[in-house]
Amino acid sequence: MAGAGAGAVHTVARLLGFGSNVVEWAIPDRVAAVARQAVAASSFIAHDARRALDRLTMSDGAAPRSRSYDELWLMDGGVQPSTAAALLRRLDVKEANLICDPGEESLGEEAVTLCTERMIAFRIFRTGWSLAEDGAFGAQLNPVEQFLAELHAFKSEIEERVPGYFDFHALRCLSLRGRGPFLAGAEQTARAVVDAAAASGTANRRFLAADPEECSFAEFCEQAGEAFDIGLLPVDRAELLNPVDRLFQERIDEMARAIVTSSSTGSYDLLPAHAIRLDRAARVAAMARLRQTLDDARAARTSRCAALFASLTPRTVEQCPELAYFAAGAGDTPVILINALGQGLAYWSRLFQTLAHSQRVIIWKPRGVPSSSPVTLEDHAADIERILDCEAASRCRLVGWCTGAKVALELCRRRPRVVESMVFLNPSLKGPGLSRDLDSDYERSLEQLCELVSRRPGMATFLKTALRDIIGAKPEEDESRFPAVAVSATNAALVEHILDPFRTEATTVSYCGQLLDFWARDPAELTAGACAPVLVFASEFDRVASPAMAAATRDLLADTEYVEIRGATHYCLYDRPALVADLIERFFRRVEFASTERCRESRGKERDGHPVAPP
């Protein structure tokens, strides 16, 4: 099932005696052992029709020896109807049992037509959105699970920015009309479906394997709010949504529409209501178990991130003993995470951990704060070269945050053949070649203070105290609960880390000197000749590096993609690591695919006798 009742699908497979592999087939006694008494049948179960077709065409012996079966179970409701029909044509079956999503109609109808033409007995089971009894999530979430997971993530994100916000504010979303959502327990649904398929007189019929007394969307929100300890209120008009509500609505809009259906169920027979019905208490309890699963996963993730860099062994560079880096994950082309000047690694812990699941990831704390001698832009680029030498890496991907974008450009200028691609997270490219209108208010103010400290180092104490008071100030009581503040507030856990460059007079002087050196470098000079593809991130509420600055990067570089994250701040890499990692990895795959295609075209031209310039 493509996200609908995945829990029910795997439970059906288990009840039939098959486990949860993509495609399985079994001898009759395995089927007869569970809910199919006195039926001698061979069965073909497909969780994924496309992959089932692929296996049927394999010639290495992995496909079933026989193409003739007593019954077919097709359990991926979101599959293309043509694929399901093709699978039916490839198999010689006597009966076909097809399980469809709550809103899926076309799969069942095309299958019915084909079964009728070939005189195959059929059953169509239209399930509800299943809620697992144990609170576990499957590999692919159905829309109800997606909605609840997003509710949990959004609530956690806002409370990290403004603790206690939802103690005083409900969360609103737009009301939806339609039937449902149909909700059902995975275990109850699976048993009802298996029992119906085994019963006599059920062939050539459609069944609704869901609670016919479905709750409305408003009731669903009320029950979800109770389970997740938040007031979740649907409203009829968009103007009733505050800034926090509007951000939530953008994130859940597609999921919400998916769980409410306008399609008719009039042609469906109802399975026994007692077998599948979830009353209000059971629904709330099932959603509360899902919440507990999410709470536990988030707590474990937070714990791992807190201990992440302490658990890794730092690697030192012989030529530069004060340079130590951390590495994790595996991959042919390392991903080099370039930190902002003077900043520690706390901002990166979540994104580092997420990327390390599929990439070789490298990070370090930039040198120079504090430092007895200046550490320049060229020095930071040279540090990356040293690390690449230690890793024996001939190619790399660069991900630069804030001022790290300039370091990435400098390395690309020095070693263009080494840099495969670049990602700029909230880039600060302030410099003489760009309009000062692109500077953020924060950058303008900080520049004045840095120049003051450069002329009069004794003013570092004043600057340190002033910035700590401004950045570390807590919002007023009434302001902290104001929705417009909540969507743009800095994550409370990061405030002390943001202040780190100003912790002493020495660090303040060093930091100001580095910033002035960086700002003196013209980004237009750094980008001249840069040919690596670039993905640029901007955040709607970035107060440190303006979104306008990020957008202007497109005019400096030839091959640039741009994305602005709604409701995000300068610290989106910490607040939304899963989204940021997904966008980065998709970009890497696009670059890799484009490179492969260019190589293929080059080889084709060489075969045709055309000279080809080296890449």
C-alpha positions as CSV (number, residue, x, y, z in Angstrom):
1,M,0.0,0.0,0.0
2,A,1.5,3.3,-1.0
3,G,1.2,5.1,2.3
4,A,-2.4,4.2,3.1
5,G,-2.8,1.3,5.4
6,A,0.8,0.1,5.5
7,G,0.3,-1.3,8.9
8,A,-2.7,-3.2,7.8
9,V,-0.9,-4.4,4.7
10,H,2.0,-6.0,6.6
11,T,-0.4,-7.5,9.1
12,V,-2.4,-9.1,6.2
13,A,0.8,-10.6,4.9
14,R,1.7,-11.8,8.4
15,L,-1.8,-13.4,8.9
16,L,-1.4,-15.1,5.6
17,G,1.9,-16.5,6.8
18,F,4.3,-14.5,4.5
19,G,6.2,-11.9,6.5
20,S,6.7,-8.5,5.0
21,N,8.9,-8.9,2.0
22,V,8.1,-7.1,-1.3
23,V,7.0,-10.3,-3.1
24,E,6.4,-13.7,-1.5
25,W,4.9,-17.0,-2.6
26,A,4.2,-20.0,-0.4
27,I,3.1,-23.6,-0.3
28,P,-0.6,-24.3,0.5
29,D,-0.1,-25.4,4.2
30,R,1.5,-22.0,5.1
31,V,-1.7,-20.3,4.0
32,A,-4.0,-22.9,5.5
33,A,-2.3,-22.5,8.8
34,V,-3.7,-19.0,9.3
35,A,-7.3,-18.1,8.7
36,R,-7.6,-20.2,5.5
37,Q,-8.8,-23.5,6.9
38,A,-9.4,-26.3,4.4
39,V,-8.4,-24.2,1.4
40,A,-5.6,-25.7,-0.6
41,A,-4.3,-22.6,-2.4
42,S,-1.1,-21.2,-3.8
43,S,-0.8,-17.5,-3.4
44,F,1.1,-14.6,-4.9
45,I,1.4,-11.5,-2.6
46,A,2.6,-8.2,-4.0
47,H,3.2,-5.3,-1.7
48,D,4.6,-3.4,-4.7
49,A,3.2,-4.1,-8.2
50,R,6.1,-2.5,-10.0
51,R,8.7,-4.5,-8.2
52,A,6.6,-7.6,-8.6
53,L,6.6,-7.1,-12.4
54,D,10.4,-6.6,-12.3
55,R,10.8,-9.9,-10.5
56,L,8.5,-11.8,-12.9
57,T,10.7,-10.7,-15.8
58,M,14.0,-11.8,-14.1
59,S,15.9,-14.7,-15.7
60,D,18.2,-15.5,-12.8
61,G,15.9,-17.9,-11.0
62,A,14.7,-15.3,-8.4
63,A,11.2,-15.2,-9.9
64,P,8.5,-17.7,-9.0
65,R,8.8,-21.0,-10.9
66,S,5.1,-21.1,-11.6
67,R,3.0,-18.3,-13.0
68,S,-0.2,-20.0,-12.1
69,Y,-1.8,-19.2,-8.7
70,D,-5.1,-19.8,-7.0
71,E,-5.1,-16.2,-5.6
72,L,-3.4,-12.9,-6.0
73,W,-3.1,-10.3,-3.2
74,L,-2.2,-6.9,-4.4
75,M,-1.5,-4.5,-1.6
76,D,-0.3,-1.2,-2.9
77,G,-3.3,1.1,-3.3
78,G,-1.4,4.1,-4.7
79,V,0.1,2.2,-7.6
80,Q,-0.5,3.2,-11.2
81,P,-3.6,1.4,-12.5
82,S,-1.7,0.3,-15.7
83,T,1.0,-1.4,-13.5
84,A,-1.6,-3.3,-11.6
85,A,-3.3,-4.4,-14.8
86,A,0.0,-5.5,-16.3
87,L,0.7,-7.6,-13.2
88,L,-2.7,-9.3,-13.5
89,R,-2.0,-10.0,-17.2
90,R,1.3,-11.7,-16.3
91,L,-0.2,-14.1,-13.8
92,D,-2.7,-16.9,-14.3
93,V,-4.9,-16.5,-11.2
94,K,-8.3,-17.8,-10.1
95,E,-9.0,-15.0,-7.6
96,A,-7.7,-11.5,-7.1
97,N,-7.9,-9.6,-3.8
98,L,-6.9,-5.9,-4.1
99,I,-6.5,-3.6,-1.2
100,C,-7.0,0.1,-2.1
101,D,-6.3,3.4,-0.3
102,P,-9.3,5.2,1.2
103,G,-9.4,7.7,-1.6
104,E,-8.3,5.3,-4.4
105,E,-10.8,4.4,-7.0
106,S,-9.1,3.9,-10.4
107,L,-7.0,0.9,-9.3
108,G,-10.0,-1.1,-8.2
109,E,-12.1,-0.2,-11.2
110,E,-9.5,-1.1,-13.8
111,A,-8.8,-4.3,-12.0
112,V,-12.5,-5.2,-12.0
113,T,-12.8,-4.7,-15.7
114,L,-9.8,-6.9,-16.4
115,C,-11.0,-9.6,-13.9
116,T,-14.4,-9.6,-15.5
117,E,-12.9,-10.0,-19.0
118,R,-10.7,-12.9,-17.9
119,M,-13.4,-14.5,-15.6
120,I,-11.2,-14.0,-12.5
121,A,-13.1,-13.8,-9.2
122,F,-12.2,-10.5,-7.5
123,R,-12.6,-8.7,-4.2
124,I,-11.9,-5.0,-3.7
125,F,-11.1,-3.9,-0.1
126,R,-11.0,-0.2,0.5
127,T,-9.3,0.3,3.8
128,G,-9.1,3.1,6.3
129,W,-6.0,5.0,7.3
130,S,-4.6,2.6,9.8
131,L,-3.2,3.4,13.2
132,A,-0.8,0.8,14.5
133,E,-1.7,-0.7,17.8
134,D,1.8,-0.6,19.1
135,G,2.4,3.0,18.1
136,A,5.1,2.0,15.6
137,F,5.5,3.8,12.3
138,G,6.1,1.8,9.1
139,A,8.8,2.6,6.5
140,Q,6.3,4.7,4.5
141,L,3.9,6.9,6.5
142,N,0.2,7.2,5.5
143,P,-1.3,10.7,5.3
144,V,-2.7,10.5,8.9
145,E,0.7,9.4,10.2
146,Q,2.3,12.2,8.2
147,F,-0.1,14.8,9.6
148,L,0.5,13.6,13.2
149,A,4.3,13.5,12.7
150,E,4.3,17.0,11.2
151,L,2.1,18.2,14.1
152,H,4.6,16.8,16.6
153,A,7.6,18.3,14.7
154,F,6.0,21.7,14.3
155,K,5.0,21.9,18.0
156,S,8.5,20.9,19.1
157,E,10.1,23.5,16.8
158,I,8.0,26.4,18.0
159,E,8.4,25.4,21.6
160,E,12.2,25.3,21.1
161,R,12.0,28.9,19.8
162,V,9.5,30.2,22.4
163,P,9.1,27.8,25.3
164,G,5.6,27.7,26.6
165,Y,4.0,29.2,23.5
166,F,1.3,26.6,23.3
167,D,0.4,26.9,26.9
168,F,-1.3,30.1,26.0
169,H,-2.1,29.7,22.3
170,A,-4.1,27.2,20.4
171,L,-2.9,26.0,16.9
172,R,-5.4,26.7,14.1
173,C,-5.7,25.2,10.7
174,L,-8.2,25.5,7.9
175,S,-11.3,23.3,8.1
176,L,-12.0,20.8,5.3
177,R,-15.2,19.4,4.0
178,G,-15.6,15.8,3.0
179,R,-15.9,12.3,4.4
180,G,-13.5,11.0,6.9
181,P,-10.8,10.6,7.7
182,F,-11.6,6.9,7.8
183,L,-9.5,5.5,10.7
184,A,-9.0,1.9,11.6
185,G,-6.6,-0.2,13.6
186,A,-4.1,-2.1,11.5
187,E,-4.7,-5.4,13.3
188,Q,-8.5,-5.2,13.1
189,T,-8.4,-4.2,9.5
190,A,-6.1,-7.0,8.5
191,R,-8.1,-9.7,10.3
192,A,-11.4,-8.4,8.8
193,V,-9.9,-8.5,5.3
194,V,-8.4,-12.0,5.6
195,D,-11.7,-13.4,7.1
196,A,-13.8,-11.8,4.4
197,A,-11.6,-13.3,1.6
198,A,-11.9,-16.7,3.2
199,A,-15.7,-16.5,3.5
200,S,-18.1,-18.0,0.9
201,G,-20.3,-15.6,-1.1
202,T,-17.8,-12.7,-1.1
203,A,-16.4,-13.0,-4.6
204,N,-17.0,-10.2,-7.1
205,R,-17.8,-7.6,-4.4
206,R,-16.4,-4.4,-3.0
207,F,-15.9,-4.0,0.7
208,L,-15.3,-1.0,2.9
209,A,-12.8,-2.1,5.5
210,A,-13.1,1.0,7.6
211,D,-15.3,2.5,10.2
212,P,-18.5,3.7,8.4
213,E,-19.2,6.1,11.2
214,E,-16.1,8.1,10.3
215,C,-15.2,11.2,12.3
216,S,-15.2,14.6,10.7
217,F,-12.0,16.6,10.1
218,A,-12.9,18.8,13.1
219,E,-13.4,15.8,15.3
220,F,-10.1,14.3,14.1
221,C,-8.3,17.6,15.0
222,E,-9.9,17.7,18.4
223,Q,-8.8,14.1,19.1
224,A,-5.3,14.6,17.7
225,G,-5.0,17.7,19.9
226,E,-5.9,15.8,23.0
227,A,-3.4,13.0,22.2
228,F,-0.6,15.5,21.4
229,D,-1.4,17.9,24.3
230,I,-2.2,20.9,22.1
231,G,-5.3,22.8,21.2
232,L,-5.8,22.1,17.5
233,L,-8.8,24.1,16.1
234,P,-10.0,24.1,12.5
235,V,-11.4,27.4,11.3
236,D,-13.4,28.4,8.2
237,R,-11.5,31.5,7.1
238,A,-7.8,32.0,6.4
239,E,-7.9,35.5,8.0
240,L,-8.4,33.8,11.4
241,L,-4.9,32.2,11.2
242,N,-2.1,34.0,12.9
243,P,1.6,33.8,11.7
244,V,2.2,30.5,13.5
245,D,-1.0,29.0,12.2
246,R,-0.3,30.0,8.6
247,L,3.1,28.4,8.8
248,F,1.5,25.2,10.1
249,Q,-1.1,25.3,7.4
250,E,1.5,25.5,4.7
251,R,3.2,22.4,6.1
252,I,0.1,20.2,6.6
253,D,-2.1,21.4,3.7
254,E,-1.4,18.5,1.3
255,M,-1.6,15.9,4.1
256,A,-4.8,17.2,5.4
257,R,-6.5,17.1,2.0
258,A,-5.3,13.6,1.5
259,I,-7.0,12.2,4.6
260,V,-10.4,13.7,3.7
261,T,-12.1,12.2,0.8
262,S,-15.1,13.3,-1.3
263,S,-15.5,9.9,-3.1
264,S,-18.6,7.9,-2.6
265,T,-18.7,4.6,-0.6
266,G,-22.3,3.8,-1.6
267,S,-21.2,0.8,-3.9
268,Y,-19.2,-0.8,-1.1
269,D,-20.5,-3.5,1.3
270,L,-19.5,-3.0,4.9
271,L,-17.4,-5.5,6.8
272,P,-18.7,-6.2,10.2
273,A,-18.5,-2.9,12.1
274,H,-17.4,-4.6,15.4
275,A,-14.3,-6.0,13.6
276,I,-12.9,-2.7,12.5
277,R,-14.5,0.1,14.5
278,L,-12.3,2.4,16.6
279,D,-14.3,4.5,19.1
280,R,-13.2,7.9,20.2
281,A,-11.2,6.6,23.2
282,A,-9.4,4.0,21.0
283,R,-8.5,6.7,18.4
284,V,-7.1,9.0,21.0
285,A,-5.2,6.2,22.6
286,A,-3.7,5.1,19.3
287,M,-2.7,8.6,18.4
288,A,-1.2,9.0,21.9
289,R,0.9,5.9,21.4
290,L,2.2,7.4,18.1
291,R,3.0,10.6,20.0
292,Q,5.0,8.6,22.6
293,T,6.9,6.9,19.7
294,L,7.7,10.4,18.3
295,D,8.6,11.7,21.8
296,D,11.0,8.8,22.4
297,A,12.6,9.2,19.0
298,R,13.1,12.9,19.4
299,A,14.6,12.4,22.9
300,A,17.0,9.8,21.6
301,R,18.0,12.0,18.7
302,T,18.6,15.0,21.0
303,S,20.7,12.8,23.3
304,R,22.8,11.5,20.4
305,C,23.3,15.0,19.0
306,A,24.4,16.3,22.4
307,A,27.1,13.7,22.7
308,L,27.9,13.5,19.0
309,F,31.2,15.3,18.7
310,A,32.4,14.0,22.1
311,S,31.8,10.5,20.8
312,L,34.0,11.1,17.7
313,T,37.8,11.0,17.7
314,P,39.3,14.2,16.4
315,R,41.8,13.9,13.6
316,T,44.7,16.2,13.6
317,V,46.7,17.7,10.7
318,E,50.4,17.3,11.0
319,Q,51.2,20.6,9.1
320,C,48.8,22.5,11.4
321,P,48.6,21.0,14.9
322,E,45.8,23.4,16.0
323,L,43.6,22.2,13.2
324,A,41.5,19.2,14.3
325,Y,38.5,17.8,12.4
326,F,35.7,15.2,12.9
327,A,34.6,12.7,10.2
328,A,31.7,10.2,10.1
329,G,29.7,8.3,7.6
330,A,30.9,6.7,4.3
331,G,31.0,7.8,0.7
332,D,33.4,8.2,-2.2
333,T,33.1,12.0,-2.3
334,P,33.3,13.7,1.1
335,V,30.9,16.4,2.1
336,I,32.9,19.3,3.7
337,L,30.8,21.3,6.2
338,I,32.3,24.8,6.4
339,N,31.4,26.6,9.6
340,A,30.8,30.3,10.1
341,L,33.7,32.3,11.5
342,G,34.2,32.0,15.2
343,Q,31.4,29.5,15.7
344,G,31.4,26.2,17.5
345,L,29.9,22.9,16.2
346,A,26.6,22.9,18.1
347,Y,24.6,24.4,15.2
348,W,25.7,21.5,13.0
349,S,25.1,18.5,15.2
350,R,21.6,17.6,13.9
351,L,22.5,18.1,10.2
352,F,25.9,16.4,10.6
353,Q,24.2,13.3,12.1
354,T,21.5,13.3,9.4
355,L,23.9,13.6,6.5
356,A,26.3,11.0,8.0
357,H,23.6,8.3,7.4
358,S,24.4,8.4,3.7
359,Q,27.5,10.6,3.2
360,R,31.1,10.9,4.3
361,V,30.8,14.1,6.3
362,I,33.7,16.3,7.7
363,I,33.6,19.3,10.0
364,W,35.9,21.3,12.3
365,K,35.8,24.5,14.3
366,P,37.4,27.3,12.3
367,R,40.7,28.6,13.6
368,G,41.3,32.1,14.6
369,V,39.1,32.9,17.6
370,P,41.0,33.7,19.6
371,S,44.4,34.0,17.8
372,S,47.6,35.9,18.4
373,S,48.0,36.3,14.6
374,P,45.4,37.0,11.9
375,V,43.7,34.0,10.2
376,T,42.6,35.1,6.7
377,L,40.2,33.8,4.1
378,E,43.1,32.2,2.3
379,D,44.2,30.4,5.5
380,H,40.7,28.9,6.0
381,A,40.7,27.6,2.4
382,A,44.2,26.2,3.0
383,D,42.8,24.3,6.0
384,I,40.3,22.5,3.8
385,E,43.2,21.6,1.4
386,R,45.1,20.1,4.3
387,I,42.1,18.1,5.4
388,L,41.4,16.8,1.9
389,D,45.1,15.7,1.8
390,C,44.6,13.8,5.1
391,E,41.5,12.1,3.7
392,A,43.2,11.4,0.4
393,A,40.2,12.9,-1.3
394,S,40.6,14.2,-4.9
395,R,37.1,15.5,-5.1
396,C,34.7,17.0,-2.6
397,R,31.3,18.7,-2.1
398,L,31.2,21.9,-0.1
399,V,28.4,23.0,2.3
400,G,29.2,26.5,3.6
401,W,27.0,28.2,6.3
402,C,27.0,32.0,6.7
403,T,30.5,33.3,6.1
404,G,31.5,29.7,5.2
405,A,30.2,30.4,1.7
406,K,33.1,32.7,1.0
407,V,35.6,30.1,2.1
408,A,33.9,27.7,-0.3
409,L,34.3,30.2,-3.1
410,E,37.9,30.7,-2.3
411,L,38.6,27.0,-2.4
412,C,36.7,26.7,-5.6
413,R,38.8,29.5,-7.1
414,R,42.1,27.8,-6.0
415,R,41.1,24.2,-6.8
416,P,38.2,24.2,-9.3
417,R,38.7,20.6,-10.4
418,V,38.5,19.4,-6.8
419,V,35.1,21.0,-6.0
420,E,32.2,18.9,-7.5
421,S,29.4,21.1,-6.1
422,M,28.7,23.7,-3.5
423,V,25.8,24.4,-1.1
424,F,25.4,27.8,0.5
425,L,23.3,27.8,3.7
426,N,22.1,31.4,4.5
427,P,25.3,32.9,2.9
428,S,26.8,36.1,4.1
429,L,28.7,37.4,1.1
430,K,29.0,41.0,2.3
431,G,31.8,42.8,0.4
432,P,32.7,45.8,-1.8
433,G,31.4,44.2,-5.0
434,L,27.8,44.0,-3.7
435,S,25.3,46.7,-2.9
436,R,25.2,47.6,0.7
437,D,21.4,47.4,0.4
438,L,21.8,43.6,0.5
439,D,23.4,43.8,4.0
440,S,21.2,42.9,6.9
441,D,20.7,45.4,9.7
442,Y,22.7,43.1,11.9
443,E,25.7,43.2,9.5
444,R,25.5,47.0,9.3
445,S,25.5,47.4,13.0
446,L,28.2,44.8,13.6
447,E,30.4,46.3,11.0
448,Q,30.4,49.7,12.8
449,L,31.2,48.0,16.1
450,C,34.0,45.9,14.5
451,E,35.6,49.0,13.0
452,L,35.4,50.7,16.4
453,V,37.2,47.7,18.1
454,S,39.8,47.7,15.3
455,R,40.7,51.3,15.9
456,R,40.4,51.0,19.7
457,P,40.8,47.5,21.0
458,G,40.0,48.6,24.5
459,M,36.4,49.0,23.3
460,A,36.1,45.2,23.0
461,T,34.7,45.1,26.6
462,F,31.9,47.5,25.6
463,L,31.1,45.6,22.4
464,K,31.2,42.2,24.2
465,T,28.7,43.5,26.9
466,A,26.5,45.3,24.4
467,L,26.1,42.3,22.1
468,R,25.6,39.8,24.9
469,D,22.8,42.1,26.2
470,I,21.2,42.4,22.8
471,I,21.5,38.8,21.6
472,G,21.0,37.1,25.0
473,A,18.0,39.2,26.0
474,K,14.9,37.3,26.7
475,P,11.6,38.6,25.2
476,E,9.1,40.3,27.5
477,E,6.5,38.0,29.0
478,D,3.7,39.1,26.7
479,E,6.0,39.3,23.6
480,S,7.3,35.8,24.1
481,R,3.8,34.5,23.5
482,F,3.1,36.7,20.5
483,P,2.8,34.6,17.3
484,A,4.8,36.9,15.1
485,V,7.7,36.6,17.5
486,A,7.4,32.8,17.7
487,V,7.9,32.2,13.9
488,S,11.0,34.4,13.7
489,A,12.6,33.7,17.1
490,T,16.0,32.2,17.4
491,N,16.1,28.7,19.0
492,A,16.6,29.2,22.7
493,A,19.2,26.4,22.9
494,L,21.5,28.3,20.5
495,V,21.7,31.7,22.2
496,E,24.8,30.9,24.3
497,H,26.5,29.5,21.3
498,I,25.8,32.6,19.3
499,L,27.5,34.6,22.0
500,D,30.6,32.4,22.0
501,P,32.8,34.7,19.9
502,F,32.2,37.5,22.4
503,R,32.9,35.6,25.6
504,T,36.2,37.4,26.3
505,E,38.0,40.5,25.1
506,A,40.5,38.4,23.3
507,T,37.9,36.4,21.3
508,T,36.0,39.6,20.6
509,V,39.1,41.3,19.1
510,S,40.0,38.3,17.0
511,Y,36.5,37.8,15.8
512,C,36.1,41.5,14.8
513,G,39.4,41.3,12.9
514,Q,38.3,38.2,10.9
515,L,35.0,39.7,10.0
516,L,36.6,42.9,8.7
517,D,39.1,40.8,6.6
518,F,36.2,38.8,5.1
519,W,34.1,41.8,4.4
520,A,37.0,43.4,2.5
521,R,37.0,40.6,0.0
522,D,34.9,41.2,-3.1
523,P,32.7,38.1,-3.7
524,A,32.6,39.0,-7.4
525,E,36.3,38.3,-7.6
526,L,35.9,35.0,-5.8
527,T,33.2,33.9,-8.1
528,A,35.0,34.8,-11.3
529,G,35.5,31.5,-13.2
530,A,33.7,29.4,-10.7
531,C,31.9,26.6,-12.6
532,A,30.7,24.2,-9.9
533,P,26.9,23.9,-9.5
534,V,25.6,25.7,-6.5
535,L,22.5,25.3,-4.3
536,V,21.7,28.5,-2.3
537,F,19.4,28.4,0.7
538,A,17.7,31.4,2.1
539,S,15.4,31.7,5.2
540,E,12.3,33.9,5.4
541,F,13.2,35.2,8.8
542,D,17.0,35.4,8.5
543,R,18.1,38.5,10.5
544,V,21.8,37.8,10.2
545,A,22.3,37.2,6.4
546,S,19.4,38.7,4.4
547,P,17.5,36.6,1.9
548,A,18.1,39.3,-0.6
549,M,21.8,38.6,-0.3
550,A,21.2,34.9,-0.9
551,A,19.1,35.7,-3.9
552,A,21.7,38.0,-5.4
553,T,24.1,35.0,-5.5
554,R,22.3,33.8,-8.6
555,D,23.7,36.8,-10.5
556,L,27.3,36.0,-9.4
557,L,27.4,32.3,-10.4
558,A,26.4,30.7,-13.6
559,D,24.9,27.4,-12.4
560,T,22.8,28.2,-9.4
561,E,19.7,26.8,-7.8
562,Y,17.8,28.8,-5.2
563,V,15.4,27.8,-2.4
564,E,13.9,29.9,0.3
565,I,12.5,28.1,3.4
566,R,9.4,29.6,4.7
567,G,9.2,30.3,8.5
568,A,12.9,29.5,8.9
569,T,15.7,31.6,10.5
570,H,19.5,31.8,10.1
571,Y,19.6,28.6,12.0
572,C,17.5,26.4,9.8
573,L,20.3,23.8,9.7
574,Y,19.5,23.2,13.4
575,D,15.8,23.8,13.4
576,R,14.9,21.7,10.3
577,P,17.8,19.3,9.7
578,A,15.7,16.7,7.9
579,L,14.4,19.1,5.3
580,V,17.8,20.7,4.8
581,A,19.5,17.4,4.4
582,D,16.9,16.1,2.0
583,L,17.3,19.2,-0.2
584,I,21.1,18.9,-0.1
585,E,21.1,15.2,-1.0
586,R,18.6,15.7,-3.9
587,F,20.9,18.4,-5.2
588,F,23.9,16.1,-5.0
589,R,22.0,13.4,-6.9
590,R,21.0,15.9,-9.7
591,V,24.6,17.1,-10.0
592,E,25.8,13.5,-10.2
593,F,23.2,12.6,-12.8
594,A,24.0,15.6,-14.9
595,S,27.8,14.8,-14.8
596,T,27.1,11.2,-15.8
597,E,25.0,12.4,-18.8
598,R,27.7,14.8,-19.9
599,C,30.3,11.9,-19.8
600,R,28.0,9.7,-21.8
601,E,27.5,12.4,-24.4
602,S,31.3,13.0,-24.5
603,R,31.9,9.3,-25.1
604,G,29.3,9.3,-27.9
605,K,31.0,12.3,-29.6
606,E,34.4,10.6,-29.3
607,R,33.0,7.5,-31.0
608,D,31.7,9.7,-33.8
609,G,35.1,11.2,-34.3
610,H,34.4,14.6,-32.9
611,P,37.1,16.2,-30.7
612,V,36.0,16.7,-27.1
613,A,37.4,19.2,-24.6
614,P,38.4,17.7,-21.2
615,P,35.7,18.2,-18.5
